[in-house]
C-alpha cells in the first residue's frame, strides 16, 4: 500500500482539490482511500455531493478523522486492501501534518 500526503501550511493552496483529482484518476485502476485530516472536511463533503449527483458508490473512498486516529485508519486501509491512500492535511503546520508525514 502506498501512502501519499498532500501537505502545504497555507490554506487555499489546492491540497484537497489535488488529492481528489489524484484519487479519482487512480481509482480507475486501484483501490483508493482519501483520509481527510482537515477539520473543514471538504473531501468528505465533495464525496457526498459526488455520490448524490452521479450515483457513484465506488472509489475513491473518503474517511475523515483526527490525526490521532491516523495509524488506526492506515491499518484498516491496509486490511481492506487499499492500493493507495492519499492524506489531505489541514492548512496549518501542526501535529496532523507531522503525523501525515510519518505514517508507515
N, C-alpha and C positions, 0 to 999 in steps of 0.2 A: 504494500500500500504506500503510495506517495502522499506526502503532506506538503502543501504549498501555503504559505501565509502571505496575505496581501497587507502590507504594512506601510503606513505613512502617518506621521503625527498630525498632519493638517486635515481638518475636516473639508469635505467638498472636493477632494482630490481624485475621486473616481474609484476608490477601493471597492465599494460594493458593486458598482457597475462592471468593473474589470472582473471581479470574482464571478459574477453571474454570467457574463458573456463567456468566460473561460469554461465555467461549469456546463453551460448549455451546449457549447460546442463539443466538449469532451464526452458529454453524456450520450452522444451518438454512438460511441464505441465502448465506453467504460461505465462502470457503476460509480457514480459521483455523489459526494456529500459536501454541502457547504455548511460550515459551522459559523454561525453569526454571533460573534462576541460583542458586537456593537450594541450598547443599550437602546439605541433607536430601533433596532431590529428591522431595518429596511429590507434586508434579504428575505426575511420571513414574510414580510408584508407583500413583497414582489411575488413570492411563490404562491401566496393565497390568491392574489389577483390573477396570476397566470393560470392557476387551476380553474378559477371561475370563468375566465374569458375563453380559454382554449379547451377546457375539459381535460387537460393533461394531468395524469396522475403519476407519470414516470419521472425518471431522473431529469434534472438533478434534484436530490432530496435536500431539504434545509432543516437544520437543527439550531435553535437559538439557546444560548445558555451563558452562564457566568464562567469566567476564565478558570475559576477553581474547579469546575467540572470538566475542563478540557481533557485531562488524562482519561477520565471515565468515558467521555464521548468518543475519544480516539480508540479505546479498547472495544467499545461497542461497534464502531465503524469497521474495525478490522474483523471482528467476529461475524458481522453481517456481510463481509466480502467486498467492502468498498475498494475500488482500484485507486481512486483519487479523492483526497479531502482538501478542500480549499477553505482556509480560515480567514474570515472577514473581521478585521480588528477595529477597535474604536478610534476616533480621531484625536487621540492624545497619547503621550508617552506615559504608560502606566503598567501595572502588573499584567494586564491582559496581553499587551504586546510582548512583554518578556516571556510569558507562557507560550504564546504563539510562535515565538522564535526558537523555542527549545523542545517541542514535542518529539517523541520517538514513536 
